[in-house]
């Protein structure tokens, strides 16, 4: 009996010891999990000093007061324009402080975003400049761009819908470029992006990189009147244009384009039209150059006169890309976020063209007193890539061919010619 009791006691002690070992292992494992969850640093000390010695709190404020030229060079907008943007975006971007963290000032968010748009710097580079974590910057850049679009797009990218608005654009083309009945110049450009996950060849263009397409209609003063952003780089100009809302509205006659009228010093009614390059189909409402093979003198004159008006869209893209050089880098965001970034750049470009029309005009092509082309400074820099000119069976209409032939004769006649044109095409 005593032996049996001893065996039971030893067995109980053995179980007890096993239980103690299990408890020790569980406690050790629990402590490891807790230790793994505890953050050693909530905010890095140098980031925490942002409000005292950060770039936005210190140097940018000094530039605003002492050197507005440098301020504008840094953010691409002057202090007055910067403050207006901050004021208008504050209701959209202002966050509430919490018990553990103060919200970032709206001015800081706007400054970081404008600097990114101006340079295309990496988020890590901006982190050290503004003392804001890079993952926070990745979110706020897109948020600010979307706020800019929501606040400004309807005001500054306003496609005309009334006859008087179209006539005003046409008059500007006549006065500045001596090409009549033009409603805008149309073209498209590639914006390079990182290949999206699962994107395959959808965004891979014929130039050998992944891209999203920006297509725009530009007036005589280099402002974008209509844009189409987001088509994958594998698409051609013609594909994007043929599926665009603007083309469909023009065909359906919903845009209130002025009725056909005679050209200056003439008596035959000619429709108003857009000018484009060889990528687009010839229509009565879209004129493009003659083929360059075996051209007559009249055809060369027509191409020269049309090219003077069509050049505004190339210059508009040149100004846009040189002001916001993120468009010349490879954007690493998701395609939807890239669209927001591009549209924000277009909005800011139009704001600057409206408020400060003489700004960056040194970048523009111009003509000397003999009407020889003086290439703008934007042509010396890296620029956005053209879209290919795949035709996609865009056969010209008979009426459009007859209209172009009439314009060819008109611009070589005393009624429509300019004194220097033949000298420029010899």
C-alpha positions in Angstrom: 0.0 0.0 0.0 2.8 2.4 0.9 4.6 1.5 -2.3 1.4 2.3 -4.3 1.1 5.6 -2.6 4.7 6.5 -3.4 4.2 5.7 -7.1 1.1 7.9 -7.2 2.9 10.7 -5.5 5.9 10.5 -7.9 3.4 10.4 -10.8 1.7 13.5 -9.5 5.0 15.3 -9.1 5.9 14.4 -12.7 2.7 15.8 -14.0 3.1 18.9 -11.9 6.6 19.5 -13.2 5.3 19.1 -16.8 2.6 21.6 -16.1 5.2 24.1 -14.8 7.4 23.6 -17.9 4.4 24.2 -20.1 3.5 27.4 -18.3 7.0 28.6 -18.5 7.1 28.0 -22.3 3.7 29.7 -22.8 4.8 32.7 -20.7 8.1 32.9 -22.7 6.2 32.7 -26.0 3.7 35.3 -24.8 6.5 37.7 -23.8 8.1 37.3 -27.2 4.9 38.2 -29.0 4.4 41.2 -26.8 8.0 42.3 -27.3 7.5 41.9 -31.1 4.4 44.1 -31.0 6.0 46.9 -29.0 7.4 49.7 -31.2 10.8 50.9 -30.2 10.2 54.3 -31.9 6.8 55.8 -32.5 8.2 59.0 -34.3 11.8 59.4 -35.1 13.3 62.3 -33.2 14.4 64.2 -36.3 10.9 63.9 -37.8 9.4 65.1 -34.5 11.4 68.4 -34.8 9.6 69.2 -38.1 7.6 72.1 -36.8 10.7 73.8 -35.4 13.4 73.3 -38.0 11.7 71.6 -40.9 12.0 72.9 -44.4 8.4 74.1 -44.6 8.5 75.8 -41.2 11.9 77.5 -41.8 13.5 77.9 -45.2 10.3 78.0 -47.3 9.0 80.8 -45.0 12.3 82.7 -45.5 12.0 82.3 -49.3 8.4 83.6 -49.2 9.6 86.8 -47.4 13.0 87.3 -48.9 13.3 85.6 -52.3 10.1 85.1 -54.2 11.9 84.1 -57.4 13.6 81.2 -55.6 10.3 80.3 -54.0 8.6 80.1 -57.4 11.5 78.1 -58.8 11.2 75.6 -56.0 7.4 75.0 -56.1 6.6 76.3 -59.7 4.1 78.8 -58.2 4.7 82.2 -56.6 3.8 82.8 -52.9 0.5 84.4 -53.7 -0.7 81.5 -55.9 0.6 79.0 -53.3 -1.4 80.7 -50.5 -4.5 80.8 -52.7 -4.2 77.0 -53.4 -3.8 76.3 -49.7 -6.8 78.4 -48.7 -9.0 76.7 -51.3 -7.9 73.2 -50.5 -8.0 73.6 -46.7 -11.7 72.5 -46.4 -10.9 69.3 -48.4 -7.6 68.5 -46.7 -7.7 69.7 -43.1 -7.6 66.8 -40.6 -8.3 67.0 -36.8 -5.6 66.6 -34.2 -5.8 63.4 -32.1 -4.5 62.7 -28.6 -1.4 61.0 -29.9 -0.6 63.0 -33.1 -1.1 66.4 -34.6 -2.4 66.7 -38.1 -0.1 67.9 -40.8 -0.7 71.5 -41.9 -2.5 71.8 -45.3 0.3 74.2 -46.4 2.9 71.5 -45.7 0.9 68.9 -47.7 0.5 71.3 -50.7 4.2 72.2 -50.6 5.3 68.5 -50.6 3.0 67.8 -53.5 4.1 70.8 -55.6 7.7 69.9 -55.0 7.0 66.3 -56.1 5.2 67.5 -59.3 8.0 70.0 -60.0 10.8 67.4 -59.7 9.5 63.9 -59.6 11.8 63.3 -56.6 11.4 60.0 -54.7 9.3 60.0 -51.6 12.3 59.1 -49.6 14.1 62.2 -50.8 11.1 64.3 -49.9 11.0 62.7 -46.5 14.4 64.0 -45.6 13.6 67.4 -47.1 10.3 68.0 -45.3 10.7 65.6 -42.3 7.5 63.7 -43.2 7.6 59.8 -43.4 7.7 58.5 -47.0 4.6 56.3 -46.5 2.7 59.4 -45.4 3.9 61.3 -48.4 2.8 58.5 -50.7 -0.8 59.0 -49.5 -0.9 62.8 -49.2 0.5 63.5 -52.8 -2.5 61.6 -54.3 -4.9 63.3 -51.9 -3.7 66.8 -52.7 -3.8 66.0 -56.5 -7.4 64.8 -56.2 -8.3 67.9 -54.2 -6.7 70.2 -56.8 -8.8 68.4 -59.5 -12.0 68.7 -57.5 -11.4 72.4 -56.7 -10.1 73.7 -60.0 -10.9 71.4 -62.9 -14.3 72.7 -63.8 -13.1 76.3 -63.7 -9.8 75.9 -65.7 -10.3 72.9 -68.1 -13.6 74.1 -69.5 -14.4 72.7 -72.9 -16.5 75.2 -74.8 -20.1 74.3 -75.2 -21.4 77.6 -76.6 -20.9 79.0 -80.1 -19.5 82.3 -78.8 -16.7 80.4 -76.9 -15.7 78.5 -80.0 -15.7 81.7 -82.0 -13.4 83.4 -79.5 -10.9 80.5 -79.8 -11.1 80.7 -83.6 -10.4 84.4 -83.6 -7.3 83.9 -81.5 -5.9 81.4 -84.0 -6.7 83.8 -86.8 -5.0 86.8 -85.1 -2.0 84.9 -83.8 -1.3 82.3 -86.4 -3.2 83.5 -89.6 -5.1 80.2 -89.9 -8.8 80.6 -89.8 -11.8 78.6 -88.4 -9.5 76.6 -86.1 -11.2 75.4 -82.8 -8.1 73.9 -81.3 -4.9 71.8 -81.9 -5.1 68.2 -81.0 -2.3 65.8 -80.0 -1.3 63.0 -77.5 1.8 62.2 -75.5 3.1 59.2 -73.5 3.7 59.6 -69.7 6.1 56.8 -68.5 4.9 54.6 -65.7 6.1 51.5 -63.8 4.5 48.4 -65.2 1.4 47.8 -63.0 0.9 44.4 -61.3 -0.7 42.1 -63.8 -0.5 44.8 -66.5 1.2 42.6 -69.1 1.6 44.3 -72.4 -1.5 46.6 -72.0 0.6 49.6 -71.0 3.6 48.7 -73.1 4.0 51.1 -76.1 5.8 50.8 -79.4 8.7 53.0 -78.1 9.6 50.3 -75.6 8.3 51.4 -72.2 5.1 51.3 -70.2 3.0 54.5 -70.3 -0.3 56.2 -69.9 -1.5 58.5 -72.6 -2.4 62.2 -72.2 -4.4 63.6 -75.1 -5.3 67.2 -75.2 -7.0 69.9 -77.2 -5.2 73.2 -76.9 -6.2 76.8 -77.7 -4.0 79.5 -79.3 -2.8 80.6 -75.8 -1.4 77.1 -74.9 -4.3 76.3 -72.5 -5.8 72.8 -72.5 -9.5 73.1 -73.3 -10.1 69.3 -73.2 -8.0 66.4 -72.0 -8.3 62.6 -72.1 -6.1 60.8 -69.6 -5.7 57.2 -68.7 -5.6 55.2 -72.0 -2.9 52.5 -71.8 0.3 53.2 -73.8 -0.4 50.4 -76.3 -3.2 52.5 -77.8 -2.6 54.8 -80.7 -3.8 58.4 -81.1 -6.5 57.3 -83.5 -7.8 54.6 -81.1 -8.1 57.0 -78.2 -9.6 59.8 -80.3 -12.2 57.5 -81.9 -13.4 56.4 -78.5 -13.4 59.8 -76.9 -16.4 61.7 -75.6 -15.4 64.9 -77.5 -15.4 63.2 -80.9 -18.8 61.6 -80.2 -20.3 64.9 -79.1 -18.9 66.6 -82.2 -20.4 63.9 -84.5 -23.7 64.2 -82.6 -23.6 68.0 -82.9 -23.9 68.5 -79.2 -21.0 70.9 -78.9 -22.7 73.9 -80.5 -19.8 74.4 -82.9 -20.4 77.5 -85.1 -22.0 76.9 -88.5 -20.0 77.0 -91.7 -19.0 80.6 -92.7 -16.9 82.1 -95.4 -13.2 82.6 -94.7 -11.8 86.2 -94.7 -12.0 87.8 -98.1 -14.0 84.9 -99.5 -17.6 83.9 -100.2 -17.8 80.1 -99.8 -18.9 78.6 -96.5 -16.2 76.5 -94.8 -16.8 74.5 -91.6 -14.9 75.2 -88.4 -12.4 72.5 -87.5 -9.7 71.1 -85.2 -6.2 70.7 -86.5 -4.2 67.5 -85.9 -1.3 65.4 -87.4 -1.3 62.4 -89.6 -2.5 60.1 -86.8 -6.0 61.3 -87.1 -8.6 60.8 -89.8 -9.3 63.6 -92.2 -12.8 65.0 -91.6 -14.6 68.2 -92.3 -14.3 69.1 -88.6 -10.6 67.8 -88.4 -7.9 69.0 -90.8 -4.5 67.5 -91.1 -1.5 68.0 -93.5 -1.1 66.6 -96.9 1.2 63.6 -97.3 4.8 64.7 -97.7 5.4 62.7 -100.9 5.4 64.6 -104.2 3.8 67.7 -102.8 3.0 70.6 -105.0 3.8 74.2 -104.0 0.3 74.8 -102.9 0.3 71.7 -100.7 3.5 72.8 -99.1 2.1 76.2 -98.4 -1.0 74.6 -96.8 1.1 72.3 -94.6 3.2 75.3 -93.5 0.1 77.4 -92.6 -1.5 74.5 -90.8 1.7 73.6 -88.9 2.0 77.2 -87.5 -1.4 76.7 -85.8 -0.8 73.1 -84.8 2.5 73.9 -83.2 0.7 75.4 -80.1 -0.2 71.9 -78.8 3.5 70.8 -79.0 4.5 73.9 -77.1 1.7 73.4 -74.5 3.1 69.9 -73.8 6.6 71.3 -73.7 5.6 74.0 -71.1 3.7 71.4 -69.1 6.5 68.9 -68.9 9.2 71.5 -68.1 7.2 73.0 -65.3 6.1 69.7 -63.8 9.0 67.4 -64.4 7.5 64.4 -62.6 5.9 63.8 -66.1 9.4 63.2 -67.5 10.2 60.6 -64.9 8.8 57.1 -64.6 5.8 57.4 -62.3 5.6 54.5 -59.9 2.1 54.9 -58.6 -0.9 52.8 -59.6 -2.5 53.9 -62.9 -5.5 55.5 -61.3 -3.2 57.6 -59.1 -1.1 58.5 -62.1 -4.2 59.8 -63.8 -4.8 62.1 -60.8 -1.2 63.3 -60.9 -1.4 64.1 -64.6 -4.8 65.9 -64.3 -3.5 68.0 -61.3 -0.5 69.1 -63.5 -2.9 70.1 -66.3 -5.0 72.1 -63.9 -2.0 73.9 -62.4 -0.7 74.6 -65.9 -3.9 76.2 -67.0 -4.1 78.3 -63.8 -0.6 79.6 -64.5 -1.5 80.4 -68.2 -4.6 82.2 -67.1 -3.0 84.2 -64.2 0.5 84.7 -65.7 0.2 84.3 -69.5 3.7 85.6 -70.0 5.3 83.2 -67.6 7.7 80.6 -69.2 7.2 82.1 -72.7 10.9 81.8 -73.2 10.2 78.1 -73.6 7.9 78.7 -76.6 8.7 78.4 -80.2 8.6 81.9 -81.8 9.3 83.6 -85.1 11.8 86.3 -86.0 11.0 89.4 -88.1 11.3 87.3 -91.2 9.0 84.5 -89.8 11.8 82.0 -89.5 11.1 79.5 -86.7 13.1 80.0 -83.5 12.8 76.8 -81.5 11.7 77.2 -77.9 13.9 76.2 -75.0 11.6 73.3 -74.2 12.9 71.5 -77.4 16.4 71.4 -75.9 15.2 69.4 -72.9 13.9 65.9 -72.4 10.2 65.9 -73.4 7.2 63.7 -73.5 7.1 61.1 -76.2 4.7 61.3 -79.1 2.2 58.6 -79.7 2.6 56.5 -82.9 0.5 57.3 -86.0 -1.2 54.0 -86.6 -4.2 54.8 -88.8 -6.6 52.1 -87.7 -8.5 52.3 -91.0 -9.3 56.0 -90.5 -10.1 56.7 -94.1 -10.8 60.3 -95.1 -14.3 61.4 -96.0 -14.9 62.8 -99.5 -16.2 66.0 -98.1 -13.1 66.5 -96.0 -10.8 65.9 -99.0 -12.7 68.5 -101.0 -12.6 70.9 -98.1 -8.8 70.5 -97.7 -8.3 71.0 -101.4 -10.3 74.2 -101.2 -8.2 75.4 -98.3 -5.1 74.6 -100.2 -6.1 76.9 -103.0 -7.4 79.6 -100.6 -4.1 79.9 -98.8 -2.2 80.3 -102.0 -4.6 82.9 -103.4 -4.5 86.6 -102.8 -7.5 86.2 -100.5 -5.7 84.0 -98.0 -2.0 84.2 -98.5 0.6 85.9 -96.3 3.6 87.7 -97.9 6.3 85.3 -96.5 4.7 81.9 -97.0 6.3 80.9 -100.4 9.7 81.9 -99.1 9.3 79.6 -96.1 8.5 76.5 -98.2 11.1 76.8 -100.9 
